[in-house]
Amino acid sequence: MTLQGVLNADLGQGSINRNIYGHFSEHLGRCIYEGIWVGEDSPIPNTNGIRNDVLEALKQIKIPVLRWPGGCFADEYHWKDGIGPREARKEMINTHWGGVVENNHFGTHEFMELCAQLECEPYINGNVGSGTVQEMSEWVEYLTFGGKSPMSDLRGQNGHEEPWKVTYFGVGNENWGCGGNMRPEYYADLYRRFQTYVRNYDDNKIHRIACGPNSDDYNWTEVLMREAGRFMDSITLHYYTLPTGDWTDKGEATGFDEAAWFTTLKKAMYMDELITRHSTIMDKYDPEGRVGLIVDEWGTWYNVEPGTNPGFLYQQNTIRDALVAGLTFHIFHKHSGRVRMANIAQTVNVLQAVILTEGEKMILTPTYHVFDMYKVHQDAELLELSLDGGSYKLGDEEIPAVTATASRDAQGAIHISFCNLQADSASQVKLDLRGLALGDLSITGSTLAGDKIDAHNTFEQPEAVAPKAFNDFSLENGALSVTLPAMSVTTLELAVK
Ligand code: AHR
């Protein structure tokens, strides 16, 4: 069977915010320490303490924005413990994540240095759960105040005279859970209070982000938008894909069967319904669409790798994760009117990581390769693409066999990305191309496919899953025919010669 579709290259649907390709790095397990920060004295090559291999890999995928320091850690973090001479910094116990000692060596200055090296925007998440209004307000002053003030003086004493630019600031994280177990009414009032003191200094304009719902908690969104919508620039949404849906036994990252493959993809697709329904509530209180929806935690969450600290959330990453990433980006693109940022959880060594490290070794995961293949969609114009995605059936259930998205970049090149979700068969797609001159088109492609359902990279075989040049397509009578390998993510570039 051939799946039929139409690409209307002259029907732009708005811009795909590059921040949809954002990341999240928490003080959790080996994400910050070992994964990103090794310190200046480490034998691992680094620049000002930040490991060079990870940095280069992240630059390659043009990471646009990075959220820090949590997550649950954010509502236990006291930023003043993480400034000044490192040897003198106060130690704490990271009670959420493994009960390990946090030496606070990676703090505000180190994070801002990381963002400078990555050339990405910082997204700082403040502490509402165990912090004070004064503490949050002083952090913003320390970061962004350019004149003479107690906090800017302190920043200068710590070696950074100039203020930094900080656009994105989150007022608490998961305040319905680890961030204080609050009711939405209570948090809405706290949000209104805290954000009052998140000031704009000089020409630094802060985008204030309110803590949003846990997956389908529509009441949280309703209350927040009603009570505090006018005080926020964005509200967050957190949704994780667990194969089993059971937090006590989430399912395995590798060694799973086709049923787990199928349910994982189906559960990842639930993101579409979540965004649609939260957006409908937002539309009621914000019909002009001023307030953004930021999905600042998303991705797969499995049982940890055997033998690793359960509090470190370290998991492998397979071709299944690549498909979760690809289809989720298609959903974010579709909702790019409201979805202005998303941050995969998390960048290195935690959950659906794009990079795994072991000592001085580093590997790129299949999810990394999707970020790389999809960077062409950053800030591009979303194009109208309709596709009868067919159906992939398992037992009584079905999901589309193929999902797709298309955009046009600033140079006029069109990129079409496809996910073939079928574990055991290729999919044929025929797309009518409308609204573009076909005569001078040159088409190239790359594909990321698995040779088995849990294909993944290891430190011994780092290239087992890597993109390859793709040419299984033809253009005839205005129609583009493509044969997508089983379990694959594919991107085609249509450029005018
Ligand atoms: O990403 C791991 C954790 O998941 C975050 O700390 C928290 O916000 C969420 O529950």
Residues whose N, C-alpha, C, O or C-beta is under 5 A from the ligand:
A	BS01	AHR	G71 C72 F73 E174 A345
